């Protein structure tokens, strides 16, 4: 993982110096006029619902650092690295091999398509949403392996945070089904299958 951090810094380090532009100014203006709790309300003038991934991020960062873009970019980069770490931990559960998990993680962390997201602060919701999605999958797999009830509650909470960060979190239920059948090869457990029901119900309510 140290290599992944070094690669990310070498490839994307320049993005830490970029200033705000385009949608960044709209979000900064919007969040500066709102209280933290009101950011979770619906706004018909906006075509998406990403209060946690976009508005809360900008609200907190603006409150702490005003219009200094460096900390914004630094946090975005740290979340990117956190995504790589959770991906690595998740892959280890599937492959049971550190080496087999490390290569795809390094490829992900150093992929060129991250340049736009790390450069444009308005896209930080992508990383925040991904972090909660990957974490949801990780704790669900941990539940499948160990059958500890606390992991399924953590999984559900993380999924709610994912939905508050990105609408793409609705892909989680099919991914959970894939995880379920992957691990059912060695341990078929209907209790594990029923654990997906609360998340499916949340998606239906969300839609």
Backbone as a printed PyTorch tensor [residue, N CA C, xyz], in Angstrom:
tensor([[[  0.8130,  -1.2100,   0.0000],
         [  0.0000,   0.0000,   0.0000],
         [  0.8550,   1.2720,   0.0000]],

        [[  2.0400,   1.1740,   0.5890],
         [  2.9540,   2.3220,   0.5680],
         [  3.2860,   2.6880,  -0.8770]],

        [[  3.4760,   1.6540,  -1.7000],
         [  3.7580,   1.8900,  -3.1200],
         [  2.5870,   2.5930,  -3.7930]],

        [[  1.3720,   2.2210,  -3.4190],
         [  0.1850,   2.8700,  -3.9710],
         [  0.1230,   4.3400,  -3.6170]],

        [[  0.4940,   4.6700,  -2.3880],
         [  0.5200,   6.0780,  -1.9480],
         [  1.5550,   6.8600,  -2.7410]],

        [[  2.7340,   6.2700,  -2.9020],
         [  3.8090,   6.9380,  -3.6450],
         [  3.4020,   7.1680,  -5.0940]],

        [[  2.8250,   6.1510,  -5.7320],
         [  2.3820,   6.2810,  -7.1190],
         [  1.3340,   7.3770,  -7.2710]],

        [[  0.3700,   7.4030,  -6.3570],
         [ -0.6930,   8.4120,  -6.4150],
         [ -0.1310,   9.8210,  -6.2730]],

        [[  0.8190,   9.9830,  -5.3550],
         [  1.4200,  11.3040,  -5.1570],
         [  2.2270,  11.7370,  -6.3730]],

        [[  2.9660,  10.8060,  -6.9700],
         [  3.7680,  11.1210,  -8.1470],
         [  2.8950,  11.4930,  -9.3410]],

        [[  1.8010,  10.7650,  -9.5170],
         [  0.9580,  10.9660, -10.6980],
         [ -0.0050,  12.1310, -10.5270]],

        [[ -0.5860,  12.2350,  -9.3320],
         [ -1.6650,  13.2130,  -9.1500],
         [ -1.2920,  14.3610,  -8.2200]],

        [[ -0.0370,  14.4440,  -7.8150],
         [  0.3810,  15.4830,  -6.8770],
         [  0.1000,  16.8920,  -7.3510]],

        [[  0.1670,  17.1170,  -8.6610],
         [ -0.0630,  18.4750,  -9.1990],
         [ -1.4790,  18.9730,  -8.9330]],

        [[ -2.4200,  18.0310,  -8.8120],
         [ -3.8170,  18.4290,  -8.6200],
         [ -4.0320,  19.1460,  -7.2900]],

        [[ -3.1040,  18.9770,  -6.3530],
         [ -3.2450,  19.6190,  -5.0410],
         [ -3.1870,  21.1400,  -5.1390]],

        [[ -2.6420,  21.6620,  -6.2290],
         [ -2.4700,  23.1130,  -6.3750],
         [ -3.5480,  23.7780,  -7.2240]],

        [[ -4.5140,  23.0020,  -7.7240],
         [ -5.5420,  23.5790,  -8.5970],
         [ -6.5430,  24.3980,  -7.7930]],

        [[ -7.0630,  25.4380,  -8.4330],
         [ -8.0190,  26.3150,  -7.7570],
         [ -9.4420,  25.8450,  -8.0630]],

        [[-10.4160,  26.5230,  -7.4540],
         [-11.8220,  26.2150,  -7.7140],
         [-12.1880,  26.6510,  -9.1320]],

        [[-13.1010,  25.9330,  -9.7670],
         [-13.6080,  26.3870, -11.0610],
         [-14.9540,  25.7280, -11.3560]],

        [[-15.6840,  26.3450, -12.2730],
         [-16.9880,  25.8720, -12.7400],
         [-17.9230,  25.5530, -11.5700]],

        [[-18.4090,  24.3120, -11.4650],
         [-19.4230,  23.9600, -10.4690],
         [-18.9710,  24.1820,  -9.0330]],

        [[-17.6670,  24.2320,  -8.8120],
         [-17.1780,  24.4730,  -7.4490],
         [-17.7770,  25.7460,  -6.8650]],

        [[-17.8680,  26.7910,  -7.6930],
         [-18.3650,  28.0740,  -7.2090],
         [-19.8550,  27.9990,  -6.8910]],

        [[-20.6100,  27.2670,  -7.6880],
         [-22.0360,  27.0960,  -7.3940],
         [-22.2210,  26.4000,  -6.0510]],

        [[-21.4710,  25.3140,  -5.8310],
         [-21.6110,  24.5480,  -4.5940],
         [-21.1590,  25.3710,  -3.3970]],

        [[-20.0630,  26.1060,  -3.5360],
         [-19.5900,  26.9650,  -2.4460],
         [-20.6280,  28.0220,  -2.0930]],

        [[-21.2160,  28.6280,  -3.0860],
         [-22.2360,  29.6500,  -2.8640],
         [-23.4820,  29.0530,  -2.2320]],

        [[-23.8880,  27.9010,  -2.7270],
         [-25.1050,  27.2370,  -2.2280],
         [-24.9360,  26.8340,  -0.7640]],

        [[-23.8130,  26.1860,  -0.4390],
         [-23.6220,  25.6850,   0.9170],
         [-23.3600,  26.8070,   1.9180]],

        [[-22.7950,  27.9150,   1.4620],
         [-22.5120,  29.0260,   2.3760],
         [-23.7940,  29.6760,   2.8770]],

        [[-24.8920,  29.4940,   2.1550],
         [-26.1680,  30.0910,   2.5260],
         [-27.0720,  29.1150,   3.2900]],

        [[-26.5760,  27.9120,   3.5430],
         [-27.3950,  26.8780,   4.1710],
         [-26.7780,  26.4220,   5.4830]],

        [[-27.6420,  26.0160,   6.4110],
         [-27.1550,  25.3560,   7.6200],
         [-26.8160,  23.9150,   7.2670]],

        [[-26.0350,  23.2660,   8.1060],
         [-25.5730,  21.9040,   7.8220],
         [-26.7440,  20.9510,   7.6690]],

        [[-27.7230,  21.0200,   8.5670],
         [-28.8520,  20.0860,   8.5120],
         [-29.7570,  20.3280,   7.3010]],

        [[-29.8580,  21.6010,   6.8620],
         [-30.7250,  21.9090,   5.7260],
         [-30.1760,  21.3730,   4.4070]],

        [[-28.8910,  21.0210,   4.3810],
         [-28.2840,  20.4930,   3.1570],
         [-28.8540,  19.1270,   2.7820]],

        [[-29.5140,  18.4720,   3.7480],
         [-30.0940,  17.1570,   3.4770],
         [-31.5160,  17.2590,   2.9180]],

        [[-32.0380,  18.4760,   2.8150],
         [-33.3600,  18.6620,   2.2340],
         [-33.3190,  18.5410,   0.7200]],

        [[-34.5040,  18.4020,   0.1260],
         [-34.5970,  18.2860,  -1.3250],
         [-34.6490,  19.6710,  -1.9670]],

        [[-34.0440,  19.7890,  -3.1360],
         [-34.0320,  21.0430,  -3.8790],
         [-34.3640,  20.7360,  -5.3360]],

        [[-35.4950,  21.2180,  -5.7970],
         [-35.9470,  20.8980,  -7.1540],
         [-35.1230,  21.5980,  -8.2300]],

        [[-34.2620,  22.5550,  -7.8260],
         [-33.4010,  23.2250,  -8.7960],
         [-32.1410,  22.4250,  -9.1050]],

        [[-31.9090,  21.3640,  -8.3370],
         [-30.7210,  20.5250,  -8.5100],
         [-31.1620,  19.1490,  -8.9900]],

        [[-30.4560,  18.5930,  -9.9700],
         [-30.9110,  17.3590, -10.6120],
         [-30.3540,  16.1020,  -9.9500]],

        [[-29.7050,  16.2450,  -8.7860],
         [-29.1530,  15.0820,  -8.1000],
         [-29.3640,  15.2480,  -6.5970]],

        [[-29.2190,  14.1430,  -5.8690],
         [-29.3280,  14.1850,  -4.4150],
         [-28.0590,  13.5780,  -3.8250]],

        [[-27.0860,  14.4430,  -3.5160],
         [-25.8020,  14.0090,  -2.9750],
         [-25.4180,  14.9000,  -1.7830]],

        [[-26.2830,  14.9940,  -0.7950],
         [-26.0150,  15.9470,   0.2990],
         [-24.7220,  15.6810,   1.0370]],

        [[-24.4300,  14.4170,   1.3230],
         [-23.2220,  14.0990,   2.0720],
         [-21.9770,  14.1610,   1.1990]],

        [[-22.0550,  13.5700,   0.0080],
         [-20.8930,  13.4910,  -0.8660],
         [-20.4560,  14.8190,  -1.4460]],

        [[-21.3990,  15.7330,  -1.6160],
         [-21.0490,  17.0160,  -2.2350],
         [-21.2180,  18.1890,  -1.2610]],

        [[-22.4280,  18.4160,  -0.7690],
         [-22.7100,  19.6360,  -0.0210],
         [-22.0810,  19.6520,   1.3710]],

        [[-22.1800,  18.5450,   2.0860],
         [-21.5860,  18.5120,   3.4260],
         [-20.0590,  18.6220,   3.3310]],

        [[-19.4890,  17.9620,   2.3500],
         [-18.0410,  18.0650,   2.1470],
         [-17.6230,  19.5120,   1.9560]],

        [[-18.2890,  20.2340,   1.0620],
         [-17.9410,  21.6320,   0.8000],
         [-18.2450,  22.5140,   2.0090]],

        [[-19.3540,  22.2470,   2.6830],
         [-19.7320,  23.0550,   3.8450],
         [-18.6780,  22.9560,   4.9400]],

        [[-18.2720,  21.7390,   5.2660],
         [-17.2820,  21.5270,   6.3240],
         [-15.9290,  22.1130,   5.9300]],

        [[-15.5050,  21.8470,   4.6950],
         [-14.2060,  22.3400,   4.2560],
         [-14.1830,  23.8650,   4.1830]],

        [[-15.2800,  24.4600,   3.7220],
         [-15.3360,  25.9230,   3.6340],
         [-15.3280,  26.5520,   5.0210]],

        [[-16.0200,  25.9030,   5.9630],
         [-16.0430,  26.4160,   7.3350],
         [-14.6500,  26.3770,   7.9540]],

        [[-13.8990,  25.3250,   7.6530],
         [-12.5740,  25.1500,   8.2500],
         [-11.4750,  25.9160,   7.5200]],

        [[-11.5720,  25.9660,   6.1770],
         [-10.4410,  26.4690,   5.3910],
         [-10.7950,  27.6060,   4.4320]],

        [[-12.0420,  28.0830,   4.4860],
         [-12.4740,  29.1840,   3.6300],
         [-12.1890,  28.8670,   2.1620]],

        [[-11.4800,  29.7300,   1.4480],
         [-11.2480,  29.5260,   0.0190],
         [ -9.8080,  29.0940,  -0.2900]],

        [[ -9.2250,  28.3570,   0.6270],
         [ -7.9140,  27.7610,   0.3760],
         [ -8.1510,  26.3640,  -0.2120]],

        [[ -7.9010,  26.1630,  -1.5050],
         [ -8.2680,  24.9000,  -2.1480],
         [ -7.3710,  23.7170,  -1.7770]],

        [[ -6.1760,  23.9970,  -1.2500],
         [ -5.2310,  22.9070,  -0.9800],
         [ -5.7990,  21.8470,  -0.0270]],

        [[ -6.3850,  22.2320,   1.1280],
         [ -6.9380,  21.2030,   2.0210],
         [ -8.0690,  20.4110,   1.3700]],

        [[ -8.8780,  21.0550,   0.5300],
         [ -9.9530,  20.3510,  -0.1780],
         [ -9.3510,  19.2190,  -1.0210]],

        [[ -8.3450,  19.5790,  -1.8140],
         [ -7.7080,  18.5910,  -2.6890],
         [ -6.9900,  17.5080,  -1.8790]],

        [[ -6.3940,  17.9110,  -0.7680],
         [ -5.6770,  16.9460,   0.0640],
         [ -6.6490,  15.9140,   0.6340]],

        [[ -7.7990,  16.3610,   1.1220],
         [ -8.8110,  15.4410,   1.6450],
         [ -9.3220,  14.5290,   0.5380]],

        [[ -9.5370,  15.0960,  -0.6500],
         [ -9.9740,  14.2950,  -1.7940],
         [ -8.9650,  13.1970,  -2.1040]],

        [[ -7.6820,  13.5520,  -2.0840],
         [ -6.6330,  12.5730,  -2.3500],
         [ -6.5770,  11.5070,  -1.2570]],

        [[ -6.7560,  11.9100,  -0.0100],
         [ -6.7510,  10.9520,   1.1020],
         [ -7.9260,   9.9820,   0.9980]],

        [[ -9.0840,  10.4780,   0.5630],
         [-10.2370,   9.5880,   0.3730],
         [ -9.9690,   8.6170,  -0.7680]],

        [[ -9.3100,   9.1010,  -1.8190],
         [ -8.9010,   8.2370,  -2.9210],
         [ -8.0010,   7.1040,  -2.4120]],

        [[ -7.0420,   7.4350,  -1.5760],
         [ -6.1470,   6.4240,  -1.0120],
         [ -6.9070,   5.4760,  -0.0830]],

        [[ -7.8760,   6.0100,   0.6540],
         [ -8.7000,   5.1670,   1.5220],
         [ -9.5040,   4.1640,   0.7010]],

        [[ -9.9760,   4.6060,  -0.4640],
         [-10.6740,   3.6890,  -1.3700],
         [ -9.7700,   2.5340,  -1.7750]],

        [[ -8.5160,   2.8720,  -2.0830],
         [ -7.5540,   1.8370,  -2.4520],
         [ -7.3340,   0.8410,  -1.3200]],

        [[ -7.2650,   1.3550,  -0.0920],
         [ -7.0420,   0.4840,   1.0660],
         [ -8.2190,  -0.4590,   1.2800]],

        [[ -9.4400,   0.0830,   1.2330],
         [-10.6250,  -0.7610,   1.4320],
         [-10.7520,  -1.7820,   0.3020]],

        [[-10.4330,  -1.3560,  -0.9290],
         [-10.4470,  -2.2870,  -2.0500],
         [ -9.4740,  -3.4410,  -1.8040]],

        [[ -8.2860,  -3.0970,  -1.3270],
         [ -7.2710,  -4.1080,  -1.0300],
         [ -7.7700,  -5.0930,   0.0290]],

        [[ -8.3720,  -4.5810,   1.0860],
         [ -8.8890,  -5.4360,   2.1550],
         [-10.0300,  -6.3160,   1.6570]],

        [[-10.8690,  -5.7620,   0.7870],
         [-11.9770,  -6.5370,   0.2250],
         [-11.4620,  -7.6400,  -0.6880]],

        [[-10.4950,  -7.2970,  -1.5250],
         [ -9.9290,  -8.2940,  -2.4380],
         [ -9.2270,  -9.4200,  -1.6700]],

        [[ -8.6360,  -9.0930,  -0.5410],
         [ -7.9850, -10.1260,   0.2630],
         [ -8.9910, -11.1510,   0.7690]],

        [[-10.2150, -10.6910,   1.0640],
         [-11.2480, -11.6250,   1.5060],
         [-11.6420, -12.5780,   0.3820]],

        [[-11.5920, -12.0780,  -0.8540],
         [-11.9490, -12.9160,  -2.0020],
         [-10.8090, -13.8390,  -2.4150]],

        [[ -9.6120, -13.2910,  -2.4910],
         [ -8.4810, -14.0460,  -3.0490],
         [ -7.6770, -14.8090,  -1.9950]],

        [[ -7.7690, -14.3400,  -0.7310],
         [ -6.9530, -14.9000,   0.3580],
         [ -5.4580, -14.8030,   0.0360]],

        [[ -5.1100, -13.7760,  -0.7510],
         [ -3.7120, -13.5860,  -1.1460],
         [ -3.3880, -12.1020,  -1.1660]],

        [[ -2.3130, -11.7250,  -0.4610],
         [ -1.8890, -10.3320,  -0.4490],
         [ -1.3860,  -9.8930,  -1.8240]],

        [[ -0.6140, -10.7660,  -2.4690],
         [ -0.0520, -10.4190,  -3.7710],
         [ -1.1340, -10.2630,  -4.8290]],

        [[ -2.0910, -11.1790,  -4.8410],
         [ -3.1750, -11.1190,  -5.8290],
         [ -4.0630,  -9.9030,  -5.6050]],

        [[ -4.1230,  -9.4100,  -4.3990],
         [ -4.9480,  -8.2400,  -4.0780],
         [ -4.2160,  -6.9330,  -4.3420]],

        [[ -2.8990,  -6.9790,  -4.2580],
         [ -2.1130,  -5.7530,  -4.3730],
         [ -2.0830,  -5.1950,  -5.7920]],

        [[ -1.9270,  -6.0650,  -6.7950],
         [ -1.7930,  -5.6010,  -8.1780],
         [ -3.0100,  -4.8180,  -8.6570]],

        [[ -4.2540,  -5.3620,  -8.5540],
         [ -5.4070,  -4.5630,  -8.9970],
         [ -5.5820,  -3.2840,  -8.1880]],

        [[ -5.1710,  -3.3190,  -6.9150],
         [ -5.2630,  -2.1090,  -6.0890],
         [ -4.3230,  -1.0240,  -6.6110]],

        [[ -3.1010,  -1.4190,  -6.9540],
         [ -2.1300,  -0.4670,  -7.5090],
         [ -2.6080,   0.0720,  -8.8510]],

        [[ -3.1910,  -0.7890,  -9.6700],
         [ -3.7180,  -0.3550, -10.9690],
         [ -4.8430,   0.6540, -10.7760]],

        [[ -5.6730,   0.4110,  -9.7760],
         [ -6.7720,   1.3340,  -9.4920],
         [ -6.2420,   2.6830,  -9.0030]],

        [[ -5.3370,   2.6540,  -8.0520],
         [ -4.8270,   3.8920,  -7.4580],
         [ -4.0820,   4.7640,  -8.4660]],

        [[ -3.4560,   4.1400,  -9.4570],
         [ -2.6340,   4.8970, -10.4120],
         [ -3.3290,   5.1220, -11.7560]],

        [[ -4.5870,   4.7040, -11.8880],
         [ -5.2970,   4.8280, -13.1620],
         [ -5.4690,   6.2970, -13.5550]],

        [[ -5.2840,   6.5840, -14.8260],
         [ -5.2980,   7.9770, -15.3030],
         [ -6.6680,   8.6330, -15.2010]],

        [[ -7.7330,   7.8200, -15.1530],
         [ -9.0730,   8.4260, -15.1090],
         [ -9.3390,   9.1540, -13.7880]],

        [[ -8.4740,   8.9890, -12.7940],
         [ -8.6430,   9.7040, -11.5270],
         [ -8.2430,  11.1710, -11.6400]],

        [[ -7.5520,  11.5270, -12.7020],
         [ -7.0320,  12.8870, -12.7970],
         [ -8.1450,  13.9360, -12.7500]],

        [[ -9.2580,  13.6840, -13.4620],
         [-10.3400,  14.6670, -13.4740],
         [-10.9740,  14.7920, -12.0870]],

        [[-11.2210,  13.6610, -11.4290],
         [-11.8750,  13.6980, -10.1220],
         [-11.0090,  14.3920,  -9.0930]],

        [[ -9.7080,  14.1340,  -9.1250],
         [ -8.8060,  14.7640,  -8.1650],
         [ -8.5550,  16.2340,  -8.4800]],

        [[ -8.7570,  16.6300,  -9.7170],
         [ -8.5240,  18.0160, -10.1300],
         [ -9.7500,  18.8880,  -9.9200]],

        [[-10.9170,  18.2890, -10.0420],
         [-12.1690,  19.0550,  -9.9890],
         [-12.8900,  18.7120,  -8.6920]],

        [[-12.8950,  19.6080,  -7.7440],
         [-13.4000,  19.3360,  -6.4040],
         [-14.8740,  18.9590,  -6.3800]],

        [[-15.6370,  19.4400,  -7.3390],
         [-17.0550,  19.1090,  -7.3910],
         [-17.3070,  17.6210,  -7.6220]],

        [[-16.2670,  16.8900,  -8.0310],
         [-16.4050,  15.4580,  -8.2590],
         [-15.9410,  14.6210,  -7.0670]],

        [[-15.6350,  15.2680,  -5.9580],
         [-15.1870,  14.5150,  -4.7880],
         [-16.2570,  13.5410,  -4.3080]],

        [[-17.5200,  13.8270,  -4.6110],
         [-18.6030,  12.9180,  -4.2300],
         [-18.3840,  11.5140,  -4.8030]],

        [[-17.6860,  11.4200,  -5.9310],
         [-17.3990,  10.1070,  -6.5190],
         [-16.5830,   9.2650,  -5.5440]],

        [[-15.5470,   9.8660,  -4.9610],
         [-14.6860,   9.1380,  -4.0250],
         [-15.3920,   8.8470,  -2.7080]],

        [[-16.1480,   9.8290,  -2.2220],
         [-16.8620,   9.6320,  -0.9660],
         [-17.8840,   8.5040,  -1.1240]],

        [[-18.6270,   8.5400,  -2.2250],
         [-19.6050,   7.4870,  -2.4970],
         [-18.9490,   6.1310,  -2.6500]],

        [[-17.8310,   6.0880,  -3.3910],
         [-17.1030,   4.8270,  -3.5740],
         [-16.6110,   4.2560,  -2.2510]],

        [[-16.1570,   5.1370,  -1.3690],
         [-15.6430,   4.6800,  -0.0790],
         [-16.7380,   3.9720,   0.7130]],

        [[-17.9250,   4.5610,   0.7310],
         [-19.0240,   3.9440,   1.4700],
         [-19.5270,   2.6710,   0.7710]],

        [[-19.5170,   2.6540,  -0.5530],
         [-19.9420,   1.4570,  -1.2840],
         [-18.9870,   0.2980,  -1.0220]],

        [[-17.6910,   0.5520,  -1.1640],
         [-16.6950,  -0.4960,  -0.9230],
         [-16.7300,  -0.9650,   0.5310]],

        [[-16.9270,  -0.0330,   1.4490],
         [-16.9970,  -0.3950,   2.8680],
         [-18.2400,  -1.2330,   3.1620]],

        [[-19.3480,  -0.9060,   2.4840],
         [-20.5670,  -1.7070,   2.6240],
         [-20.3090,  -3.1450,   2.2010]],

        [[-19.6690,  -3.3120,   1.0560],
         [-19.3530,  -4.6500,   0.5600],
         [-18.4010,  -5.3740,   1.5120]],

        [[-17.4190,  -4.6590,   2.0270],
         [-16.4320,  -5.2700,   2.9180],
         [-17.0930,  -5.8460,   4.1670]],

        [[-17.9400,  -5.0570,   4.8060],
         [-18.5720,  -5.5270,   6.0390],
         [-19.6280,  -6.5960,   5.7680]],

        [[-20.2310,  -6.5580,   4.5780],
         [-21.1720,  -7.6270,   4.2320],
         [-20.4270,  -8.9500,   4.0720]],

        [[-19.2880,  -8.9070,   3.3970],
         [-18.4780, -10.1220,   3.2310],
         [-17.9630, -10.5990,   4.5840]],

        [[-17.5670,  -9.6640,   5.4520],
         [-17.1380, -10.0400,   6.7940],
         [-18.2670, -10.7410,   7.5410]],

        [[-19.4900, -10.2780,   7.3170],
         [-20.6550, -10.9160,   7.9300],
         [-20.8540, -12.3190,   7.3690]],

        [[-20.6930, -12.4640,   6.0620],
         [-20.8530, -13.7780,   5.4410],
         [-19.8280, -14.7770,   5.9720]],

        [[-18.6310, -14.2760,   6.2180],
         [-17.5580, -15.1630,   6.6640],
         [-17.6990, -15.4970,   8.1550]],

        [[-17.9510, -14.4590,   8.9540],
         [-17.9610, -14.6620,  10.4000],
         [-19.3300, -14.7330,  11.0400]],

        [[-20.3850, -14.3120,  10.2950],
         [-21.7660, -14.3570,  10.7900],
         [-21.9570, -13.5350,  12.0660]],

        [[-21.1660, -12.4610,  12.2070],
         [-21.3170, -11.5760,  13.3520],
         [-22.3580, -10.5090,  13.0300]],

        [[-23.3940, -10.4370,  13.8570],
         [-24.5270,  -9.5640,  13.5700],
         [-24.1240,  -8.0960,  13.4890]],

        [[-23.1120,  -7.6820,  14.2530],
         [-22.7020,  -6.2740,  14.2570],
         [-22.2480,  -5.8310,  12.8660]],

        [[-21.6670,  -6.7410,  12.0900],
         [-21.1780,  -6.3910,  10.7600],
         [-22.3180,  -6.0470,   9.8080]],

        [[-23.4600,  -6.6990,   9.9570],
         [-24.5810,  -6.3960,   9.0660],
         [-25.1880,  -5.0400,   9.4200]],

        [[-25.1710,  -4.6720,  10.7070],
         [-25.6740,  -3.3490,  11.0970],
         [-24.7370,  -2.2530,  10.5840]],

        [[-23.4290,  -2.5040,  10.6690],
         [-22.4520,  -1.5600,  10.1120],
         [-22.6430,  -1.4410,   8.6040]],

        [[-22.8700,  -2.5730,   7.9600],
         [-23.0950,  -2.6200,   6.5150],
         [-24.2870,  -1.7640,   6.1090]],

        [[-25.3870,  -1.8960,   6.8310],
         [-26.6040,  -1.1300,   6.5140],
         [-26.3670,   0.3700,   6.7200]],

        [[-25.7080,   0.7220,   7.8200],
         [-25.4180,   2.1400,   8.0920],
         [-24.5370,   2.7400,   7.0030]],

        [[-23.5300,   2.0020,   6.5840],
         [-22.6300,   2.4830,   5.5260],
         [-23.3710,   2.6330,   4.2050]],

        [[-24.3200,   1.7300,   3.9520],
         [-25.0880,   1.8260,   2.7100],
         [-25.9510,   3.0860,   2.6840]],

        [[-26.5480,   3.4300,   3.8160],
         [-27.3280,   4.6680,   3.8930],
         [-26.4330,   5.8760,   3.6000]],

        [[-25.2310,   5.8810,   4.1570],
         [-24.2790,   6.9620,   3.8960],
         [-23.8790,   6.9950,   2.4200]],

        [[-23.7830,   5.8100,   1.8110],
         [-23.4600,   5.7290,   0.3810],
         [-24.5570,   6.3730,  -0.4540]],

        [[-25.8140,   6.0780,  -0.1120],
         [-26.9370,   6.6620,  -0.8510],
         [-27.0060,   8.1750,  -0.6820]],

        [[-26.5770,   8.6640,   0.4820],
         [-26.5600,  10.1070,   0.7220],
         [-25.3880,  10.7900,   0.0140]],

        [[-24.4710,   9.9650,  -0.5100],
         [-23.2910,  10.5030,  -1.1870],
         [-23.3850,  10.4280,  -2.6950]],

        [[-24.0210,   9.3640,  -3.2020],
         [-24.1180,   9.1660,  -4.6480],
         [-25.3060,   8.2760,  -4.9950]],

        [[-25.9970,   8.6340,  -6.0520],
         [-27.1220,   7.8160,  -6.5120],
         [-26.6710,   6.4800,  -7.0820]],

        [[-25.3920,   6.3670,  -7.4270],
         [-24.8710,   5.1210,  -7.9780],
         [-24.8180,   4.0060,  -6.9250]],

        [[-25.0900,   4.3320,  -5.6790],
         [-25.1140,   3.3190,  -4.6230],
         [-26.2360,   2.3000,  -4.8190]],

        [[-27.1730,   2.5910,  -5.7160],
         [-28.2480,   1.6230,  -5.9530],
         [-27.7380,   0.3380,  -6.6110]],

        [[-26.4850,   0.3310,  -7.0500],
         [-25.9180,  -0.9000,  -7.6160],
         [-25.4780,  -1.8690,  -6.5190]],

        [[-25.5300,  -1.4530,  -5.2660],
         [-25.0290,  -2.2880,  -4.1760],
         [-25.7900,  -3.6160,  -4.0270]],

        [[-27.1260,  -3.6330,  -4.0260],
         [-27.8200,  -4.9220,  -3.8570],
         [-27.3840,  -6.0120,  -4.8350]],

        [[-27.2730,  -5.7340,  -6.1540],
         [-26.7600,  -6.7880,  -7.0460],
         [-25.3440,  -7.2370,  -6.6910]],

        [[-24.5110,  -6.2970,  -6.2290],
         [-23.1480,  -6.6560,  -5.8290],
         [-23.1600,  -7.5400,  -4.5800]],

        [[-24.0970,  -7.2720,  -3.6750],
         [-24.2200,  -8.1050,  -2.4780],
         [-24.6340,  -9.5270,  -2.8500]],

        [[-25.5080,  -9.6390,  -3.8370],
         [-25.9360, -10.9590,  -4.2950],
         [-24.7590, -11.7340,  -4.8730]],

        [[-23.9150, -11.0410,  -5.6390],
         [-22.7150, -11.6840,  -6.1960],
         [-21.8090, -12.1690,  -5.0640]],

        [[-21.6060, -11.3080,  -4.0690],
         [-20.7840, -11.6940,  -2.9140],
         [-21.3910, -12.8880,  -2.1960]],

        [[-22.6960, -12.8550,  -2.0320],
         [-23.3840, -13.9410,  -1.3260],
         [-23.1530, -15.2870,  -2.0100]],

        [[-23.3650, -15.3260,  -3.3200],
         [-23.2120, -16.5930,  -4.0240],
         [-21.7470, -17.0060,  -4.1610]],

        [[-20.8490, -16.0360,  -4.1710],
         [-19.4260, -16.3820,  -4.2020],
         [-19.0270, -17.1350,  -2.9370]],

        [[-19.4690, -16.6380,  -1.7950],
         [-19.0770, -17.2580,  -0.5290],
         [-19.9810, -18.4190,  -0.1350]],

        [[-21.1170, -18.5680,  -0.8190],
         [-21.9980, -19.6960,  -0.5120],
         [-21.4460, -21.0150,  -1.0400]],

        [[-20.3710, -20.9340,  -1.8380],
         [-19.7480, -22.1670,  -2.3290],
         [-19.2510, -23.0240,  -1.1690]],

        [[-18.8300, -22.3670,  -0.1000],
         [-18.3160, -23.0950,   1.0480],
         [-19.2780, -23.0800,   2.2290]],

        [[-20.1920, -22.0980,   2.2470],
         [-21.1090, -22.0040,   3.3830],
         [-22.4200, -21.3810,   2.9310]],

        [[-23.4090, -22.2220,   2.6630],
         [-24.6950, -21.7220,   2.1900],
         [-25.5630, -21.3900,   3.3960]],

        [[-25.9300, -20.1610,   3.5670],
         [-26.5950, -19.7100,   4.7750],
         [-27.7370, -18.7690,   4.4140]],

        [[-28.9770, -19.2440,   4.6130],
         [-30.1320, -18.4080,   4.2750],
         [-30.2080, -17.1650,   5.1520]],

        [[-29.6660, -17.2540,   6.3520],
         [-29.6400, -16.0890,   7.2240],
         [-28.8490, -14.9600,   6.5880]],

        [[-27.7880, -15.3070,   5.8850],
         [-26.9870, -14.3070,   5.1850],
         [-27.7830, -13.6770,   4.0480]],

        [[-28.5730, -14.4980,   3.3490],
         [-29.3770, -13.9870,   2.2510],
         [-30.4270, -13.0000,   2.7560]],

        [[-31.0550, -13.3280,   3.8760],
         [-32.0790, -12.4440,   4.4320],
         [-31.4890, -11.1270,   4.9310]],

        [[-30.2050, -11.1230,   5.2110],
         [-29.5550,  -9.8970,   5.6690],
         [-29.5640,  -8.8250,   4.5960]],

        [[-29.7490,  -9.2200,   3.3310],
         [-29.7870,  -8.2490,   2.2320],
         [-31.1340,  -7.5510,   2.1250]],

        [[-32.1590,  -8.0880,   2.7910],
         [-33.4990,  -7.5460,   2.6700],
         [-33.6070,  -6.0840,   3.1300]],

        [[-33.0140,  -5.7160,   4.2860],
         [-33.1130,  -4.2990,   4.6960],
         [-32.5190,  -3.3480,   3.6660]],

        [[-31.3990,  -3.7220,   3.0610],
         [-30.7660,  -2.8670,   2.0610],
         [-31.6370,  -2.7600,   0.8190]],

        [[-32.2410,  -3.8670,   0.4090],
         [-33.1500,  -3.8290,  -0.7420],
         [-34.3410,  -2.9240,  -0.4400]],

        [[-34.8730,  -2.9920,   0.7870],
         [-36.0050,  -2.1570,   1.1630],
         [-35.6270,  -0.6760,   1.1570]],

        [[-34.4070,  -0.3750,   1.5970],
         [-33.9240,   1.0160,   1.5980],
         [-33.8380,   1.5490,   0.1670]],

        [[-33.3480,   0.7070,  -0.7720],
         [-33.2640,   1.1160,  -2.1720],
         [-34.6450,   1.4250,  -2.7240]],

        [[-35.6200,   0.5730,  -2.4160],
         [-36.9920,   0.7820,  -2.9110],
         [-37.5440,   2.1130,  -2.3770]],

        [[-37.3460,   2.3810,  -1.0830],
         [-37.7890,   3.6490,  -0.5070],
         [-37.0680,   4.8240,  -1.1490]],

        [[-35.7790,   4.6590,  -1.3910],
         [-34.9700,   5.7110,  -2.0100],
         [-35.4900,   6.0400,  -3.4040]],

        [[-35.7570,   5.0240,  -4.1940],
         [-36.2660,   5.2500,  -5.5500],
         [-37.6460,   5.8880,  -5.5360]]])
